[in-house]
Amino acid sequence: MLPQEPARKKTNIQKDNTYKKYFAKSPKMPMNKILRIVVTLLVLEIRLGYMEDPKELNQCSGYPGIPGSPGNNGLPGRDGREGRDGKEGERGEKGEAGVQGPPGNDGLVGQMGQKGDKAEPGPRGEHGVRGPPGKAGPFGLMGQQGDKGESGPQGTSGESVQGPPGDTGSTGPKGQKGDQGDPGPRVASVELRRITELEEEIKKLKDSYSNLEKRFIFTLWSRSGNKFFGTMKVSATFEDGLKFCTGVGGQIATPRNQAENDGLRDIAKQVGNVFIGVNDRRREGVFEELNGKPIAFSKWQRGEPNNDKGEEDCVVLVSDGMWNDVQCGTSNIIVCEL
């Protein structure tokens, strides 16, 4: 009979299987707790090794037993921490263009660019539809008398009708002294003198009527005392204004006091600067009326007259009633004094 083999201690493989079965049946524990248990078991293993009987160590060991079946796989460990970002890779090839997106919102208005060069004129367009006639303009200045026209063809003889009496002819040469007649009635001499006076008055009335017809062309009037100021609202030079006002039986308006100056100011407020009959064309700095007499009234603006560029010899009245010297060749509104 073979000697009974002493009971051997569990091998490491058996211990591992025991641990695995233990841990397989055990609920899941945190890793730090598992590590503590493993360390504790290792310490106990070491201590048990030192405590074994030396006699038993001298005995021969028996044959190794049959290897046990492999244990179950342990639980998977936790995911490790994410590693550091790697280096940036090389730039890839350019991909294909994507589908065009919808249009974006309108941007802000940019700054105005510089003015471009002038382009060449384009082709001439077609004539447009003729517009309606404009308003009638103001009457122009009276022109100079034209040349006498040619005589027209002789008309047919009309019926003989006595016309109105003609104008009295000029007095003929004085005749020779006749014989003294008989004294006549005194009344006849008085009547003859009265007839002569009436003829002179009729002639004056005709002249006044002719001038009155010309004055109807004025469109704006102003009055100061016995003076009337009229204008057609037409601009002209000083020289043309002199001719025009003389042609209608008057002269360029000349204010001789504050009231007359105010009357011209009322017109200037509506039409602009107006020439007045004041100038220093004969002697620089000595302003005269149209009759050559020095002016007794003036209304100069501050700093006037200044004879700018040595060419200002005529005077205008501006909208506030003040005077300013200007060039006689400039165009300003003509106002006639009647």
Rosetta silent file (secondary structure, phi, psi, omega in degrees, C-alpha in Angstrom):
SEQUENCE: MLPQEPARKKTNIQKDNTYKKYFAKSPKMPMNKILRIVVTLLVLEIRLGYMEDPKELNQCSGYPGIPGSPGNNGLPGRDGREGRDGKEGERGEKGEAGVQGPPGNDGLVGQMGQKGDKAEPGPRGEHGVRGPPGKAGPFGLMGQQGDKGESGPQGTSGESVQGPPGDTGSTGPKGQKGDQGDPGPRVASVELRRITELEEEIKKLKDSYSNLEKRFIFTLWSRSGNKFFGTMKVSATFEDGLKFCTGVGGQIATPRNQAENDGLRDIAKQVGNVFIGVNDRRREGVFEELNGKPIAFSKWQRGEPNNDKGEEDCVVLVSDGMWNDVQCGTSNIIVCEL
SCORE:     score description
SCORE:     0.000 S_00000001
   1 L     0.000  128.983 -179.526    0.000    0.000    0.000 S_00000001
   2 L   -71.198  143.108  178.098    1.361    3.206   -1.002 S_00000001
   3 L   -63.668  144.128 -178.448    1.878    5.703    1.658 S_00000001
   4 L   -69.055  128.942 -178.947   -0.828    8.215    1.794 S_00000001
   5 L   -74.556  126.681  179.514    0.229   11.354    0.129 S_00000001
   6 L   -61.296  150.689  179.924   -0.086   14.260    2.399 S_00000001
   7 L   -63.633  126.895  179.716   -2.605   16.823    1.519 S_00000001
   8 L   -94.032  153.234  177.589   -1.008   19.406   -0.659 S_00000001
   9 L   -71.765  154.784  177.949   -1.754   22.993   -0.622 S_00000001
  10 L   -61.347  134.407  177.472   -3.704   24.484   -3.391 S_00000001
  11 L   -70.705  169.195  179.057   -1.623   25.413   -6.312 S_00000001
  12 H   -62.585  -33.580 -178.912   -1.443   28.900   -7.670 S_00000001
  13 H   -66.324  -41.948  179.272   -3.678   27.884  -10.568 S_00000001
  14 H   -65.171  -38.892  177.396   -6.307   26.653   -8.198 S_00000001
  15 H   -61.296  -42.435 -179.932   -6.016   29.833   -6.187 S_00000001
  16 H   -62.004  -40.620  179.472   -6.462   31.913   -9.307 S_00000001
  17 H   -63.968  -38.846  178.970   -9.546   29.941  -10.235 S_00000001
  18 H   -60.889  -45.871  179.471  -10.899   30.464   -6.776 S_00000001
  19 H   -58.746  -43.104 -176.364  -10.290   34.209   -7.074 S_00000001
  20 H   -64.775  -42.877  178.839  -11.956   34.302  -10.473 S_00000001
  21 H   -62.612  -37.716 -178.911  -14.995   32.410   -9.234 S_00000001
  22 H   -63.939  -45.732 -177.520  -15.149   34.728   -6.286 S_00000001
  23 H   -73.246  -28.950  178.414  -14.955   37.787   -8.360 S_00000001
  24 H   -67.010  -38.441 -179.513  -17.358   36.383  -10.964 S_00000001
  25 H   -79.987  -22.784 -177.128  -19.996   35.802   -8.310 S_00000001
  26 L   -74.487  149.722  174.126  -19.265   39.045   -6.553 S_00000001
  27 L   -67.116  163.198 -178.021  -21.032   42.167   -7.606 S_00000001
  28 L   -66.676  131.551  179.182  -19.071   44.738   -9.493 S_00000001
  29 L  -120.330  161.991  177.449  -16.792   46.728   -7.306 S_00000001
  30 L   -67.360  154.997 -174.776  -14.754   49.782   -7.944 S_00000001
  31 H   -63.506  -39.737 -178.785  -11.226   49.210   -9.169 S_00000001
  32 H   -64.407  -31.967  177.648   -9.537   50.763   -6.146 S_00000001
  33 H   -71.805  -38.856  177.996  -11.360   48.313   -3.855 S_00000001
  34 H   -61.650  -41.615 -179.678  -10.346   45.367   -6.048 S_00000001
  35 H   -63.358  -38.022  178.666   -6.720   46.479   -5.878 S_00000001
  36 H   -62.226  -42.990 -178.706   -6.822   46.576   -2.094 S_00000001
  37 H   -63.580  -43.364 -179.371   -8.148   43.001   -1.958 S_00000001
  38 H   -61.355  -44.042 -179.957   -5.473   41.725   -4.338 S_00000001
  39 H   -62.947  -41.202  179.695   -2.695   43.364   -2.308 S_00000001
  40 H   -61.727  -43.106  179.890   -4.081   41.884    0.912 S_00000001
  41 H   -64.474  -38.902  178.593   -4.166   38.371   -0.584 S_00000001
  42 H   -63.812  -40.309  179.104   -0.571   38.657   -1.782 S_00000001
  43 H   -63.487  -42.331  178.991    0.569   39.659    1.672 S_00000001
  44 H   -63.476  -37.632 -179.687   -1.226   36.646    3.211 S_00000001
  45 H   -62.301  -42.741 -179.180    0.353   34.338    0.617 S_00000001
  46 H   -65.119  -44.205 -178.698    3.798   35.495    1.557 S_00000001
  47 H   -63.682  -41.299  178.372    3.186   35.051    5.224 S_00000001
  48 H   -61.906  -35.482  179.183    1.793   31.511    4.759 S_00000001
  49 H   -63.044  -39.580  179.593    4.910   30.575    2.803 S_00000001
  50 H   -71.709  -24.699 -175.373    7.125   31.509    5.752 S_00000001
  51 L   -89.726   -1.317 -178.450    4.925   29.565    8.193 S_00000001
  52 L   -68.284  150.665 -178.380    5.095   26.174    6.391 S_00000001
  53 L   -71.120  128.925 -179.171    6.616   23.273    8.240 S_00000001
  54 H   -65.484  -27.060  179.413   10.259   22.651    7.182 S_00000001
  55 H   -65.225  -40.785  179.508    9.743   18.905    7.544 S_00000001
  56 H   -65.048  -28.153 -179.945    7.114   18.894    4.971 S_00000001
  57 H   -69.682  -28.247 -179.420    9.458   20.768    2.643 S_00000001
  58 H   -78.151  -16.198  179.368   11.966   17.848    2.784 S_00000001
  59 L   -72.342  153.183  179.759    9.398   15.345    1.657 S_00000001
  60 L   -75.976  144.372  178.927    9.222   14.438   -1.982 S_00000001
  61 L   -85.379  148.044  178.577    6.511   15.959   -3.934 S_00000001
  62 L   -79.248 -172.361  178.570    4.079   13.787   -5.771 S_00000001
  63 L   -72.771  147.167  178.964    3.138   13.844   -9.394 S_00000001
  64 L   -66.457  141.374  179.254    1.508   16.949  -10.651 S_00000001
  65 L   -74.608  176.203  179.043   -2.219   16.747  -10.874 S_00000001
  66 L   -71.155  133.836 -179.879   -4.337   17.231  -13.934 S_00000001
  67 L   -60.488  139.056  176.380   -4.519   20.893  -14.952 S_00000001
  68 L   -72.795  166.031  178.222   -7.776   22.498  -14.158 S_00000001
  69 L   -69.944  148.066 -179.084  -10.078   24.029  -16.703 S_00000001
  70 L   -62.717  142.260  178.792   -9.337   27.644  -17.666 S_00000001
  71 L   -72.880  168.903  177.662  -11.149   30.207  -15.668 S_00000001
  72 L   -70.122  153.522  177.122  -13.690   32.655  -16.957 S_00000001
  73 L   -63.826  140.233  176.872  -12.566   35.914  -18.545 S_00000001
  74 L   -72.211  168.971  178.454  -12.293   38.759  -16.149 S_00000001
  75 L   -66.381  143.138  178.649  -14.344   41.920  -16.347 S_00000001
  76 L   -65.879  141.830  177.560  -13.189   44.441  -18.974 S_00000001
  77 L   -72.049  166.169  178.766  -11.239   47.325  -17.572 S_00000001
  78 L   -69.561  157.460  176.918  -12.401   50.918  -17.761 S_00000001
  79 L   -64.733  136.834  176.859  -11.727   53.078  -20.800 S_00000001
  80 L   -71.628  166.965  178.188   -8.420   54.795  -20.586 S_00000001
  81 L   -67.705  151.072  177.664   -8.069   58.576  -20.681 S_00000001
  82 L   -67.430  137.082  179.010   -8.079   60.351  -23.991 S_00000001
  83 L   -75.774  172.936  179.254   -4.637   60.948  -25.309 S_00000001
  84 L   -69.249  154.222  177.658   -3.222   64.305  -26.335 S_00000001
  85 L   -63.935  135.552  177.039   -4.157   65.825  -29.665 S_00000001
  86 L   -76.461  174.196  178.305   -1.832   64.782  -32.408 S_00000001
  87 L   -66.682  150.757  179.368   -0.061   67.147  -34.783 S_00000001
  88 L   -65.083  130.581 -179.606   -2.103   68.792  -37.473 S_00000001
  89 L   -74.209  171.575  179.060   -2.093   66.705  -40.598 S_00000001
  90 L   -67.883  151.176 -179.388   -1.201   67.857  -44.040 S_00000001
  91 L   -67.619  131.251  179.625   -3.734   69.888  -45.932 S_00000001
  92 L   -77.125  173.709  179.264   -5.952   67.762  -48.116 S_00000001
  93 L   -71.639  153.826 -179.193   -6.804   68.326  -51.711 S_00000001
  94 L   -66.927  128.438  179.473   -9.417   70.901  -52.623 S_00000001
  95 L   -78.846  174.262  179.323  -12.873   69.363  -52.761 S_00000001
  96 L   -71.215  151.586 -179.800  -15.478   69.911  -55.409 S_00000001
  97 L   -65.229  136.432  179.067  -17.494   73.108  -55.333 S_00000001
  98 L   -79.715  178.572  178.608  -20.725   72.790  -53.390 S_00000001
  99 L   -68.211  139.080 -178.382  -24.180   73.828  -54.480 S_00000001
 100 L   -63.883  129.813 -179.518  -24.589   77.599  -54.748 S_00000001
 101 L   -79.128  172.339  179.120  -26.302   78.998  -51.686 S_00000001
 102 L   -66.990  155.278  179.377  -29.149   81.528  -51.624 S_00000001
 103 L   -63.390  143.462  179.058  -28.259   85.207  -52.202 S_00000001
 104 L   -79.856  175.157  178.537  -27.229   87.122  -49.114 S_00000001
 105 L   -69.647  155.580  178.478  -28.752   90.293  -47.738 S_00000001
 106 L   -64.073  136.717  177.597  -27.981   93.613  -49.381 S_00000001
 107 L   -80.033  175.935  178.236  -24.853   95.227  -47.981 S_00000001
 108 L   -68.498  152.765  178.162  -24.453   98.800  -46.784 S_00000001
 109 L   -68.988  129.531  179.559  -24.275  101.567  -49.358 S_00000001
 110 L   -76.468  171.148  178.604  -20.660  102.371  -50.159 S_00000001
 111 L   -70.309  152.786 -179.332  -19.098  105.803  -50.267 S_00000001
 112 L   -67.527  130.689  179.545  -19.614  107.912  -53.346 S_00000001
 113 L   -76.152  171.745  179.486  -16.845  107.387  -55.836 S_00000001
 114 L   -70.700  154.148 -179.461  -14.862  110.085  -57.569 S_00000001
 115 L   -67.579  128.513 -179.138  -16.370  111.823  -60.536 S_00000001
 116 L   -76.698  170.037  178.384  -15.490  110.010  -63.719 S_00000001
 117 L   -67.548  152.022 -179.438  -14.154  111.497  -66.895 S_00000001
 118 L   -69.670  126.285 -179.338  -16.610  113.126  -69.215 S_00000001
 119 L   -80.948  162.570  177.375  -17.846  110.634  -71.771 S_00000001
 120 L   -69.552  145.818 -179.199  -18.270  111.341  -75.429 S_00000001
 121 L   -63.411  140.934  179.233  -21.738  112.606  -76.364 S_00000001
 122 L   -76.645  177.119  179.755  -24.128  109.921  -77.477 S_00000001
 123 L   -65.693  151.093 -178.040  -26.039  109.915  -80.731 S_00000001
 124 L   -69.957  130.335 -179.437  -28.640  112.578  -81.162 S_00000001
 125 L   -78.105  172.269  179.278  -32.114  111.420  -80.170 S_00000001
 126 L   -73.766  155.350  179.019  -35.280  111.816  -82.114 S_00000001
 127 L   -66.044  132.164  177.535  -37.267  115.018  -81.897 S_00000001
 128 L   -79.757  176.522  179.149  -39.832  114.938  -79.129 S_00000001
 129 L   -69.154  137.796 -178.445  -43.400  116.056  -79.346 S_00000001
 130 L   -65.721  127.951 -178.180  -43.714  119.783  -79.607 S_00000001
 131 L   -77.833  170.564  179.449  -44.753  121.273  -76.269 S_00000001
 132 L   -68.158  155.437  179.716  -47.480  123.854  -75.713 S_00000001
 133 L   -64.373  142.244  178.766  -46.610  127.509  -76.357 S_00000001
 134 L   -76.647  174.557  179.360  -45.110  129.338  -73.409 S_00000001
 135 L   -68.664  150.712  179.384  -46.456  132.434  -71.748 S_00000001
 136 L   -66.236  131.651  179.409  -46.066  135.717  -73.569 S_00000001
 137 L   -77.101  170.785  179.054  -42.928  137.516  -72.481 S_00000001
 138 L   -68.714  158.645  179.101  -42.777  141.184  -71.444 S_00000001
 139 L   -65.336  141.226  175.777  -42.684  143.879  -74.084 S_00000001
 140 L   -79.477  173.216  178.042  -39.238  144.783  -75.316 S_00000001
 141 L   -66.272  151.700 -179.678  -37.777  148.247  -75.391 S_00000001
 142 L   -65.968  126.961 -179.281  -39.075  150.576  -78.049 S_00000001
 143 L   -77.882  169.437  178.427  -36.942  150.266  -81.158 S_00000001
 144 L   -72.527  155.596 -179.090  -35.541  153.053  -83.273 S_00000001
 145 L   -66.049  131.183 -178.043  -37.698  154.505  -86.005 S_00000001
 146 L   -78.593  171.125  178.193  -37.326  152.527  -89.197 S_00000001
 147 L   -69.129  154.132  179.756  -36.624  153.787  -92.697 S_00000001
 148 L   -68.434  129.666 -178.602  -39.512  155.115  -94.721 S_00000001
 149 L   -76.003  168.912  178.586  -41.092  152.364  -96.774 S_00000001
 150 L   -72.067  151.914  179.882  -41.829  152.439 -100.467 S_00000001
 151 L   -69.870  136.021  178.279  -45.056  153.984 -101.633 S_00000001
 152 L   -76.677  172.587  179.211  -47.834  151.487 -102.239 S_00000001
 153 L   -65.795  148.802 -178.165  -49.887  151.280 -105.452 S_00000001
 154 L   -67.944  131.776 -179.779  -52.368  154.049 -106.008 S_00000001
 155 L   -81.102  171.788  178.981  -55.809  153.136 -104.793 S_00000001
 156 L   -72.637  152.149 -179.258  -59.070  153.610 -106.582 S_00000001
 157 L   -69.161  127.519  177.969  -60.709  156.984 -106.381 S_00000001
 158 L   -96.832 -179.147  178.677  -63.209  157.147 -103.566 S_00000001
 159 L   -70.706  146.213 -178.383  -66.135  159.358 -102.998 S_00000001
 160 L   -80.279  107.558  177.116  -65.334  162.938 -102.256 S_00000001
 161 L  -124.326  132.190 -178.474  -66.085  163.481  -98.588 S_00000001
 162 L   -70.548  125.260 -179.801  -64.937  166.524  -96.765 S_00000001
 163 L   -84.604  178.905  179.357  -62.540  165.595  -93.993 S_00000001
 164 L   -70.036  157.886 -179.694  -62.003  167.279  -90.663 S_00000001
 165 L   -62.052  139.592  179.478  -60.181  170.579  -90.636 S_00000001
 166 L   -80.253  174.960  178.685  -56.422  170.241  -90.726 S_00000001
 167 L   -66.824  151.970  179.089  -53.876  171.755  -88.374 S_00000001
 168 L   -66.960  131.367 -179.808  -53.221  175.452  -88.631 S_00000001
 169 L   -73.509  170.908  179.928  -50.316  176.129  -90.935 S_00000001
 170 L   -71.360  155.261 -177.597  -47.293  178.148  -90.044 S_00000001
 171 L   -68.699  131.006 -179.811  -47.502  181.900  -90.131 S_00000001
 172 L   -76.823  175.773  179.168  -46.602  183.337  -93.508 S_00000001
 173 L   -63.981  149.860 -177.451  -44.263  186.277  -94.144 S_00000001
 174 L   -68.003  126.694 -178.878  -45.438  189.614  -92.940 S_00000001
 175 L   -81.066  175.528  178.653  -47.267  191.483  -95.667 S_00000001
 176 L   -71.217  150.983 -178.874  -47.104  195.141  -96.525 S_00000001
 177 L   -68.445  124.395 -179.583  -48.903  197.529  -94.359 S_00000001
 178 L   -86.564 -179.987  177.777  -52.318  198.174  -95.760 S_00000001
 179 L   -70.898  149.481 -179.672  -54.410  201.190  -95.621 S_00000001
 180 L   -70.413  126.657 -178.930  -55.970  201.963  -92.370 S_00000001
 181 L   -90.891 -177.601  178.240  -59.492  200.681  -92.314 S_00000001
 182 L   -73.881  144.039  179.224  -62.467  201.776  -90.536 S_00000001
 183 L   -63.030  125.674  179.423  -62.449  200.998  -86.851 S_00000001
 184 L   -96.890 -176.454  179.038  -64.301  197.715  -86.279 S_00000001
 185 L   -71.688  147.177 -176.016  -65.889  196.257  -83.202 S_00000001
 186 H   -70.275  -21.391 -175.333  -63.524  195.378  -80.383 S_00000001
 187 H   -65.474  -37.026 -176.537  -65.051  191.937  -79.960 S_00000001
 188 H   -59.863  -40.824 -179.345  -63.533  190.541  -83.159 S_00000001
 189 H   -64.307  -40.107  179.925  -59.922  191.059  -81.912 S_00000001
 190 H   -66.572  -41.573 -179.891  -60.657  189.270  -78.622 S_00000001
 191 H   -64.471  -39.190  179.671  -62.229  186.304  -80.399 S_00000001
 192 H   -63.406  -41.989  178.535  -59.247  185.929  -82.740 S_00000001
 193 H   -64.939  -37.413  179.524  -56.838  185.829  -79.814 S_00000001
 194 H   -66.753  -36.553  178.586  -59.007  183.211  -78.077 S_00000001
 195 H   -63.819  -41.704  178.706  -59.027  181.029  -81.184 S_00000001
 196 H   -61.954  -41.659  178.975  -55.235  181.112  -81.285 S_00000001
 197 H   -64.329  -40.124  179.443  -55.030  180.056  -77.625 S_00000001
 198 H   -64.438  -39.402  178.336  -57.448  177.188  -78.224 S_00000001
 199 H   -61.709  -39.518  178.166  -55.370  175.925  -81.148 S_00000001
 200 H   -66.185  -40.094  178.626  -52.264  175.830  -78.919 S_00000001
 201 H   -65.531  -38.244  178.691  -54.155  173.943  -76.206 S_00000001
 202 H   -63.163  -41.308  179.057  -55.397  171.398  -78.762 S_00000001
 203 H   -62.583  -41.136  178.895  -51.849  170.804  -79.937 S_00000001
 204 H   -64.453  -39.864  179.456  -50.681  170.226  -76.342 S_00000001
 205 H   -63.440  -38.588  178.360  -53.526  167.796  -75.757 S_00000001
 206 H   -63.399  -42.419  178.587  -52.548  165.832  -78.860 S_00000001
 207 H   -64.286  -41.425  179.816  -48.954  165.553  -77.637 S_00000001
 208 H   -65.199  -38.354  179.992  -50.129  164.485  -74.184 S_00000001
 209 H   -65.224  -38.088  179.347  -52.462  161.884  -75.703 S_00000001
 210 H   -64.192  -43.826  177.812  -49.590  160.459  -77.768 S_00000001
 211 H   -67.100  -35.064  179.542  -47.384  160.130  -74.669 S_00000001
 212 H   -64.374  -38.016  177.640  -50.301  158.690  -72.693 S_00000001
 213 H   -61.295  -39.291 -179.681  -50.718  155.875  -75.237 S_00000001
 214 H   -68.029  -30.300 -176.163  -47.066  154.938  -74.788 S_00000001
 215 H   -74.256  -15.035  179.190  -47.417  154.827  -71.000 S_00000001
 216 L   -69.848   -9.440 -179.331  -49.994  152.063  -71.162 S_00000001
 217 L   -78.639  -13.457  179.665  -47.167  149.556  -71.857 S_00000001
 218 L   -72.528  141.114 -177.845  -45.983  149.706  -68.197 S_00000001
 219 L  -110.197   -8.584 -179.781  -47.066  146.743  -66.045 S_00000001
 220 E  -141.475  128.631 -176.187  -46.002  147.982  -62.573 S_00000001
 221 E  -124.665  156.708  171.779  -46.599  151.443  -61.117 S_00000001
 222 E  -150.168  147.853 -176.580  -45.719  153.365  -57.967 S_00000001
 223 E  -126.836  142.946  174.222  -46.600  156.914  -56.937 S_00000001
 224 E  -142.733  104.913 -177.030  -44.905  159.495  -54.754 S_00000001
 225 L    65.996 -125.934  178.842  -46.592  162.884  -54.579 S_00000001
 226 L   -91.397    4.041 -177.988  -47.073  164.187  -58.126 S_00000001
 227 E  -100.766  142.860  173.897  -44.584  161.695  -59.586 S_00000001
 228 E  -118.347  133.694  176.537  -45.430  158.354  -61.152 S_00000001
 229 E  -112.252  124.795 -179.114  -42.864  155.594  -61.531 S_00000001
 230 E  -128.972  147.914  178.862  -43.592  152.929  -64.155 S_00000001
 231 E  -146.140  151.886  173.316  -41.718  149.847  -65.382 S_00000001
 232 E   -97.410    5.795 -177.269  -42.163  146.984  -67.844 S_00000001
 233 E    62.169   35.035 -179.254  -39.948  144.751  -65.621 S_00000001
 234 E  -111.001  137.024  177.375  -37.367  144.692  -68.433 S_00000001
 235 E   -91.535  144.177  178.220  -33.590  144.825  -67.846 S_00000001
 236 E  -161.293  170.261  176.222  -31.323  147.002  -70.013 S_00000001
 237 L   -73.911  168.569 -179.671  -28.137  149.053  -69.854 S_00000001
 238 H   -63.138  -41.063 -178.235  -28.202  152.597  -68.513 S_00000001
 239 H   -64.987  -42.981  178.386  -27.831  154.100  -71.989 S_00000001
 240 H   -66.545  -34.139  177.204  -30.721  152.061  -73.425 S_00000001
 241 H   -63.611  -38.558  177.202  -32.833  153.024  -70.404 S_00000001
 242 H   -59.452  -46.515 -178.344  -32.250  156.731  -71.138 S_00000001
 243 H   -64.438  -42.161 -177.019  -33.503  156.298  -74.726 S_00000001
 244 H   -64.391  -49.123 -178.023  -36.516  154.241  -73.704 S_00000001
 245 H   -65.491  -35.072  176.345  -37.757  156.628  -71.002 S_00000001
 246 H   -65.219  -35.900 -179.549  -37.245  159.630  -73.287 S_00000001
 247 H   -66.735  -23.335  178.854  -39.306  157.849  -75.965 S_00000001
 248 L  -101.477   12.691  175.757  -42.319  157.569  -73.652 S_00000001
 249 L    84.255   25.567  179.470  -42.122  161.203  -72.586 S_00000001
 250 L  -140.435 -152.822  177.355  -40.236  160.765  -69.322 S_00000001
 251 E  -151.233  167.561  176.715  -36.773  160.055  -67.900 S_00000001
 252 E   -61.387  135.388 -175.304  -35.051  157.459  -65.752 S_00000001
 253 L   -57.423  134.701 -179.157  -36.464  157.681  -62.239 S_00000001
 254 L  -132.953  104.749  179.173  -34.433  159.953  -59.934 S_00000001
 255 L   -73.436  131.169 -178.646  -35.390  160.074  -56.229 S_00000001
 256 L  -114.854    1.943  175.742  -34.848  163.532  -54.734 S_00000001
 257 L  -159.087  177.273 -175.611  -36.169  162.850  -51.226 S_00000001
 258 H   -66.534  -36.717 -179.252  -36.998  159.964  -48.885 S_00000001
 259 H   -63.479  -45.337  178.727  -40.629  159.683  -50.035 S_00000001
 260 H   -67.148  -35.327  177.529  -39.632  159.264  -53.697 S_00000001
 261 H   -64.071  -38.073  177.513  -36.888  156.827  -52.665 S_00000001
 262 H   -66.108  -36.539  177.923  -39.511  154.744  -50.810 S_00000001
 263 H   -62.559  -40.585  176.674  -41.706  154.723  -53.936 S_00000001
 264 H   -71.630  -32.504  179.031  -38.848  153.245  -55.992 S_00000001
 265 H   -62.564  -36.184  179.403  -38.025  150.808  -53.179 S_00000001
 266 H   -61.917  -34.840  177.863  -41.555  149.354  -53.459 S_00000001
 267 H   -74.483  -43.258 -178.050  -40.853  148.497  -57.109 S_00000001
 268 H   -61.601  -31.168  177.951  -37.335  147.166  -56.401 S_00000001
 269 H   -61.503  -28.584 -175.555  -38.756  144.734  -53.821 S_00000001
 270 H   -96.440  -26.869 -173.321  -40.746  143.075  -56.616 S_00000001
 271 H  -119.377  -16.458 -178.096  -38.361  143.236  -59.586 S_00000001
 272 L   107.290 -165.852 -176.357  -34.803  143.585  -58.217 S_00000001
 273 L   -60.835  137.577 -179.831  -32.140  146.267  -58.661 S_00000001
 274 E  -124.693  140.514  173.234  -33.279  149.330  -60.684 S_00000001
 275 E   -68.018  144.707  170.310  -31.209  152.022  -62.390 S_00000001
 276 E  -123.232  160.888 -174.363  -31.736  155.584  -61.092 S_00000001
 277 E   -79.867   52.702  179.369  -30.839  158.829  -62.858 S_00000001
 278 E  -129.673  135.365  179.686  -27.639  159.446  -60.851 S_00000001
 279 E  -159.977  165.230  173.800  -24.092  159.072  -62.207 S_00000001
 280 L  -126.536   42.103 -177.198  -20.532  160.443  -62.055 S_00000001
 281 L   -69.785  -29.486 -179.139  -19.641  159.900  -65.704 S_00000001
 282 L   -79.486  -39.326 -177.600  -18.442  163.484  -66.224 S_00000001
 283 L  -145.060  121.246 -175.249  -16.270  163.712  -63.105 S_00000001
 284 L   -61.104  129.256  178.093  -15.272  160.803  -60.902 S_00000001
 285 L    88.795  -11.140  179.093  -16.709  161.021  -57.395 S_00000001
 286 L  -108.795  101.034 -175.804  -19.077  163.901  -58.219 S_00000001
 287 L   -86.911  133.797 -174.758  -22.542  162.376  -58.636 S_00000001
 288 E  -127.806  160.659  169.454  -25.069  164.394  -60.661 S_00000001
 289 L   -79.647  178.060 -177.731  -28.663  164.146  -61.821 S_00000001
 290 L   -65.590  -23.812  179.189  -29.499  163.781  -65.497 S_00000001
 291 L   -86.125    4.071  177.813  -29.677  167.591  -65.836 S_00000001
 292 L    88.874   -1.415  179.396  -26.067  167.930  -64.622 S_00000001
 293 L   -84.978  142.241  177.078  -26.920  169.329  -61.184 S_00000001
 294 E   -61.128  145.600 -178.433  -25.201  167.784  -58.127 S_00000001
 295 L   -70.934  143.621  177.528  -27.479  165.505  -56.146 S_00000001
 296 L  -105.657   -7.925 -179.949  -29.024  166.931  -52.951 S_00000001
 297 L  -136.043  141.560  178.107  -30.271  163.582  -51.623 S_00000001
 298 L  -150.053  160.846 -178.307  -28.507  160.200  -51.363 S_00000001
 299 L  -146.910   58.565 -173.243  -29.003  156.805  -49.706 S_00000001
 300 E   -72.715  143.564  169.655  -25.663  154.985  -50.078 S_00000001
 301 L   -68.101  164.161  178.365  -25.049  151.533  -48.692 S_00000001
 302 L   -65.349  129.709 -179.084  -22.238  151.127  -46.169 S_00000001
 303 L    84.869    3.392  178.858  -18.899  151.235  -48.005 S_00000001
 304 L  -115.670  154.373   -4.711  -20.458  152.705  -51.159 S_00000001
 305 L   -77.356  144.994 -178.277  -19.759  154.260  -53.585 S_00000001
 306 L  -120.139   -3.240  177.898  -16.431  152.423  -54.022 S_00000001
 307 L    47.474   55.159 -177.071  -15.905  152.619  -57.828 S_00000001
 308 H   -56.342  128.997 -179.874  -14.838  148.947  -57.935 S_00000001
 309 H    60.100   15.139  177.531  -12.082  148.366  -60.532 S_00000001
 310 H    67.723   23.077 -175.247  -12.469  152.036  -61.535 S_00000001
 311 L  -127.824   10.598 -176.991  -15.477  151.224  -63.779 S_00000001
 312 L  -102.927  102.246 -176.909  -18.579  151.988  -61.661 S_00000001
 313 L  -117.102   -6.276  179.335  -20.106  155.281  -62.822 S_00000001
 314 E  -114.558  171.779 -171.873  -23.863  154.512  -62.599 S_00000001
 315 E  -132.277  139.802  172.956  -26.134  153.834  -59.616 S_00000001
 316 E  -120.139  153.093  173.905  -28.795  151.233  -58.787 S_00000001
 317 E  -105.521  123.939 -174.989  -31.368  151.192  -56.007 S_00000001
 318 L   -92.801  179.480 -169.589  -31.594  147.738  -54.345 S_00000001
 319 L   -63.382  -22.008  179.213  -34.566  146.019  -52.698 S_00000001
 320 L   -95.136    7.878  176.628  -34.007  147.664  -49.272 S_00000001
 321 L    88.279    0.668 -179.536  -33.926  151.179  -50.793 S_00000001
 322 L   -88.258  160.698 -177.176  -30.138  151.654  -50.475 S_00000001
 323 E  -103.042  150.505  176.850  -27.853  152.871  -53.323 S_00000001
 324 E  -149.136  133.491  178.833  -24.846  151.118  -54.868 S_00000001
 325 E   -81.406  139.640 -177.372  -22.598  152.239  -57.720 S_00000001
 326 E  -139.048  172.825  175.191  -22.301  149.772  -60.650 S_00000001
 327 L   -72.491  140.305 -178.227  -20.983  149.651  -64.198 S_00000001
 328 L   -68.745  -22.133 -178.253  -23.230  151.457  -66.674 S_00000001
 329 L   -83.878   -5.237  177.493  -22.969  148.539  -69.125 S_00000001
 330 L   -75.490  161.297 -179.445  -24.590  146.024  -66.751 S_00000001
 331 L   -98.916  125.694  175.916  -28.283  145.129  -67.177 S_00000001
 332 E  -140.668  166.360 -177.065  -30.730  146.257  -64.503 S_00000001
 333 E   -65.384  137.391  178.735  -34.478  146.992  -64.381 S_00000001
 334 E   -98.530  125.922  176.088  -35.478  150.255  -66.090 S_00000001
 335 E  -122.468  127.985 -178.294  -38.002  152.455  -64.235 S_00000001
 336 E  -100.858  146.470  177.237  -39.254  155.648  -65.866 S_00000001
 337 E  -103.617  125.088 -175.558  -40.326  158.778  -64.042 S_00000001
 338 L  -123.334    0.000    0.000  -43.439  160.454  -65.487 S_00000001
